[in-house]
Every structure is written in structure tokens, then in C-alpha cells.
């Protein structure tokens, strides 16, 4: 993804390359989230270095059956020795970059 502009809470963010570190920054700014904190990642045996943000978006169905366009974050866990996949709403959602659930 190239040249992404995100406006939220009276602040603009510009990204030449949208990656996992950009997602972390936005998630923490918008929601004060601890999802990407060192302590949380360490607890699950994960690191940002061992993660990947898919460029292609997918559709997530919420509990009411609504379709939400989202990004998929893939992270390796050394505790479980496999990958976990997480859904994050895209920039067009009412809560952009909000954690939606696990794939």
C-alpha cells in the first residue's frame, strides 16, 4: 500500500508504506491500546520483528453479520510454535485500525 492518509481525532497521518509499525502507531494513538506493547507481545511469545501485515484486505463478519473491510496481521508465537492471525478494521471504518478479533 502506498500513500495512505488517515485523519482521525483532528490529526492527520501520512504513510508512504503502511506496515505493522504503522498499524501499531495508529492503534496506540487512536485507542491507547496495549495490544502492541512489549509486555503483551512477550507474554504471548511474539515480537513485531516476527510479524507481517498483509497488503490485501479481507472481509470480517462481526457478531451482527456486518461486513467490515480489514487488514490481517500475522504474528509468529514462540510459545505455541505457530502463527496467529488478527483482524484490524481498515481506514474507512468508523473505528479505523480497531482490533476486531482473531482469524
C-alpha positions, 0 to 999 in steps of 0.5 A, spaced: 500 500 500 502 506 498 500 513 500 495 512 505 492 518 509 488 517 515 485 523 519 482 521 525 481 525 532 483 532 528 490 529 526 492 527 520 497 521 518 501 520 512 504 513 510 508 512 504 508 504 506 503 502 511 506 496 515 505 493 522 509 499 525 504 503 522 498 499 524 501 499 531 502 507 531 495 508 529 492 503 534 496 506 540 494 513 538 487 512 536 485 507 542 491 507 547 491 500 546 496 495 549 495 490 544 502 492 541 506 493 547 512 489 549 509 486 555 503 483 551 507 481 545 512 477 550 507 474 554 504 471 548 511 469 545 511 474 539 515 480 537 513 485 531 520 483 528 516 476 527 510 479 524 507 481 517 501 485 515 498 483 509 497 488 503 490 485 501 484 486 505 479 481 507 472 481 509 470 480 517 463 478 519 462 481 526 457 478 531 451 482 527 453 479 520 456 486 518 461 486 513 467 490 515 473 491 510 480 489 514 487 488 514 490 481 517 496 481 521 500 475 522 504 474 528 509 468 529 508 465 537 514 462 540 510 459 545 505 455 541 510 454 535 505 457 530 502 463 527 496 467 529 492 471 525 488 478 527 483 482 524 484 490 524 478 494 521 481 498 515 481 506 514 474 507 512 471 504 518 468 508 523 473 505 528 479 505 523 485 500 525 480 497 531 482 490 533 476 486 531 478 479 533 482 473 531 482 469 524 
